[in-house]
């Protein structure tokens, strides 16, 4: 397996290197039901994915793990932490999935019948979707980016893993690529997909890993 190597400067002003990863699969992921803030545990496949993620980062020098407080992320993070011999993950509210309001937990076919326009937007993962009683895109994006900055500020120079959610990863990808917050991305992030970031005084940017 390819190991990931980073050369991170130490010191209180050094940036943190944060790998942001999506949680393992849930049964609702498998059928395409929006979970949002509803707690849905990972399934057996999701647990296998979490163990695979831990194997992938066995030699990456991860020093601390953070997680969304939602159970699918917490379970994934706990499996990785145990495999790497690290303490239980620190929970951060800012890493939660977007709140999808009243359509959280509504089956896909019901949304298609009740609101065909919204259904088509969801199929494209359009960030401009309006979710009644949910978060706006700006509220969501600002929360996510602030969480990364907060975590990095308290962990300068460390290598961290943050377990979070699909729409969270979309926010980050747009940000580091200089795209508008309402840009539709060509790819959907799969379970345990991940992205390395450097987060510090210079902002949030993609970190380029080198294979060892």
C-alpha positions as CSV (number, residue, x, y, z in Angstrom):
1,X,0.0,0.0,0.0
2,X,1.2,3.5,-0.8
3,X,2.0,5.5,2.3
4,X,1.4,9.2,2.6
5,X,4.3,11.4,3.6
6,X,4.1,15.1,4.7
7,X,6.8,17.6,5.7
8,X,5.0,19.9,8.1
9,X,6.8,22.7,9.9
10,X,6.4,22.6,13.7
11,X,5.7,25.6,16.0
12,X,2.7,27.6,17.2
13,X,2.3,29.5,13.9
14,X,2.7,26.4,11.7
15,X,-0.3,25.3,9.7
16,X,-2.1,22.1,10.5
17,X,-2.3,19.4,7.9
18,X,-5.9,18.1,8.0
19,X,-7.2,15.1,6.0
20,X,-11.0,15.5,5.7
21,X,-12.8,12.2,4.9
22,X,-16.4,11.2,4.4
23,X,-17.8,8.6,6.8
24,X,-18.5,5.0,6.0
25,X,-21.7,3.8,4.2
26,X,-25.1,3.7,5.9
27,X,-28.2,2.0,4.8
28,X,-29.7,5.3,3.9
29,X,-26.6,6.1,1.7
30,X,-27.3,2.9,-0.2
31,X,-30.8,3.9,-1.1
32,X,-30.1,7.7,-1.6
33,X,-32.1,9.1,1.3
34,X,-30.9,12.4,2.6
35,X,-29.8,12.0,6.2
36,X,-28.7,15.6,7.2
37,X,-28.8,15.8,10.9
38,X,-30.7,12.6,11.5
39,X,-28.6,9.9,13.2
40,X,-28.1,6.8,11.1
41,X,-25.4,4.3,12.0
42,X,-23.0,2.9,9.5
43,X,-23.7,-0.6,8.1
44,X,-21.3,-3.6,7.8
45,X,-19.9,-2.2,4.6
46,X,-19.3,1.1,6.3
47,X,-17.4,-0.6,9.0
48,X,-15.2,-2.4,6.5
49,X,-14.6,0.9,4.8
50,X,-13.6,2.5,8.1
51,X,-11.0,-0.3,8.7
52,X,-9.7,0.2,5.1
53,X,-9.3,3.9,5.8
54,X,-7.3,3.1,8.9
55,X,-5.1,0.8,6.9
56,X,-4.5,3.5,4.3
57,X,-3.3,6.0,7.0
58,X,-1.3,3.5,9.1
59,X,1.9,5.3,8.2
60,X,0.6,8.8,7.6
61,X,1.5,10.0,11.1
62,X,-2.0,11.0,12.1
63,X,-1.8,12.5,15.6
64,X,-5.4,13.4,16.4
65,X,-8.8,12.6,15.0
66,X,-11.8,14.9,14.9
67,X,-15.3,14.0,13.9
68,X,-18.8,15.3,13.2
69,X,-21.0,14.5,16.2
70,X,-23.4,12.5,14.0
71,X,-23.2,8.8,14.7
72,X,-22.2,7.7,11.2
73,X,-19.1,9.9,11.4
74,X,-18.4,9.1,15.1
75,X,-18.5,5.4,14.4
76,X,-16.2,5.7,11.4
77,X,-13.8,7.9,13.4
78,X,-13.8,5.6,16.4
79,X,-12.9,2.6,14.3
80,X,-10.0,4.5,12.7
81,X,-8.8,5.8,16.1
82,X,-8.8,2.3,17.6
83,X,-7.0,0.9,14.6
84,X,-4.3,3.6,14.8
85,X,-4.0,3.4,18.6
86,X,-5.2,7.0,19.0
87,X,-7.5,8.5,21.7
88,X,-11.2,8.7,21.0
89,X,-12.1,11.4,18.4
90,X,-12.8,15.0,19.4
91,X,-16.3,16.0,18.3
92,X,-16.8,19.3,16.5
93,X,-20.3,20.6,15.7
94,X,-19.0,22.5,12.7
95,X,-18.2,19.3,10.9
96,X,-21.9,18.2,10.8
97,X,-23.7,17.6,7.5
98,X,-25.9,20.3,6.0
99,X,-29.3,20.5,7.7
100,X,-31.8,19.6,5.0
101,X,-34.8,20.6,7.0
102,X,-38.2,19.0,6.4
103,X,-37.0,16.6,3.7
104,X,-34.4,14.8,5.9
105,X,-35.3,11.1,6.0
106,X,-37.9,11.4,3.2
107,X,-37.5,8.6,0.6
108,X,-36.2,9.7,-2.8
109,X,-39.4,8.6,-4.6
110,X,-41.6,10.6,-2.3
111,X,-39.5,13.8,-3.0
112,X,-39.7,13.1,-6.7
113,X,-43.5,13.0,-6.4
114,X,-44.0,15.9,-4.0
115,X,-41.4,18.3,-5.5
116,X,-40.0,17.3,-8.9
117,X,-37.9,20.5,-9.3
118,X,-36.2,19.9,-5.9
119,X,-35.7,16.3,-6.8
120,X,-33.9,17.2,-10.0
121,X,-31.7,19.7,-8.1
122,X,-30.9,17.0,-5.5
123,X,-29.9,14.5,-8.2
124,X,-27.4,17.1,-9.4
125,X,-26.3,17.9,-5.8
126,X,-27.0,21.5,-6.5
127,X,-25.8,23.6,-3.5
128,X,-28.4,26.2,-4.4
129,X,-31.3,24.0,-3.3
130,X,-33.6,25.7,-0.8
131,X,-34.5,23.4,2.1
132,X,-37.5,24.5,4.2
133,X,-36.4,24.7,7.9
134,X,-32.8,23.8,6.8
135,X,-29.5,25.7,6.4
136,X,-28.8,28.1,3.6
137,X,-25.7,27.4,1.5
138,X,-23.9,30.4,3.0
139,X,-24.8,29.4,6.6
140,X,-23.5,25.9,5.9
141,X,-20.3,26.8,4.1
142,X,-19.4,29.4,6.7
143,X,-19.9,26.9,9.5
144,X,-17.7,24.3,7.8
145,X,-14.8,26.6,6.9
146,X,-14.9,28.1,10.4
147,X,-14.7,24.7,11.9
148,X,-11.5,23.8,9.9
149,X,-9.9,27.1,10.9
150,X,-10.9,26.5,14.6
151,X,-9.4,23.0,14.6
152,X,-6.2,24.2,12.9
153,X,-5.7,27.1,15.3
154,X,-5.8,24.7,18.3
155,X,-3.5,22.2,16.6
156,X,-0.7,24.0,14.9
157,X,1.8,21.9,13.0
158,X,-0.1,18.6,13.7
159,X,-1.4,16.0,11.3
160,X,-5.1,15.5,11.8
161,X,-7.9,13.4,10.4
162,X,-11.5,14.9,10.3
163,X,-14.4,12.5,9.6
164,X,-17.3,14.4,8.1
165,X,-19.9,14.2,5.3
166,X,-20.4,14.4,1.6
167,X,-21.9,17.9,1.3
168,X,-19.2,19.1,3.7
169,X,-16.5,17.8,1.3
170,X,-18.3,19.6,-1.6
171,X,-18.0,22.9,0.3
172,X,-14.3,22.4,0.8
173,X,-13.6,21.3,-2.8
174,X,-15.3,24.5,-4.1
175,X,-13.4,26.6,-1.6
176,X,-9.9,25.3,-2.4
177,X,-10.6,25.4,-6.2
178,X,-11.8,29.0,-6.1
179,X,-15.3,28.0,-7.2
180,X,-18.5,29.9,-6.3
181,X,-20.5,28.3,-3.4
182,X,-23.3,27.5,-5.8
183,X,-21.2,25.7,-8.3
184,X,-22.4,22.2,-9.2
185,X,-19.4,19.7,-9.0
186,X,-19.0,17.0,-11.7
187,X,-18.3,14.2,-9.1
188,X,-20.1,13.0,-6.0
189,X,-17.7,12.2,-3.1
190,X,-18.1,8.5,-2.2
191,X,-17.9,7.1,1.3
192,X,-14.4,7.4,2.8
193,X,-13.2,9.6,-0.1
194,X,-10.8,12.1,1.4
195,X,-8.9,15.3,0.7
196,X,-5.7,16.6,2.4
197,X,-5.6,20.3,3.4
198,X,-3.2,22.8,4.8
199,X,-5.0,25.1,7.2
200,X,-3.3,28.1,8.8
201,X,-2.8,31.8,8.7
202,X,-2.7,31.6,4.9
203,X,-6.2,30.2,4.8
204,X,-7.4,26.8,3.6
205,X,-5.7,25.2,0.6
206,X,-5.1,21.8,-0.9
207,X,-2.1,19.9,0.4
208,X,-0.1,17.9,-2.1
209,X,1.0,14.6,-0.7
210,X,4.0,12.6,-2.0
211,X,4.1,8.9,-2.2
212,X,6.8,7.1,-0.1
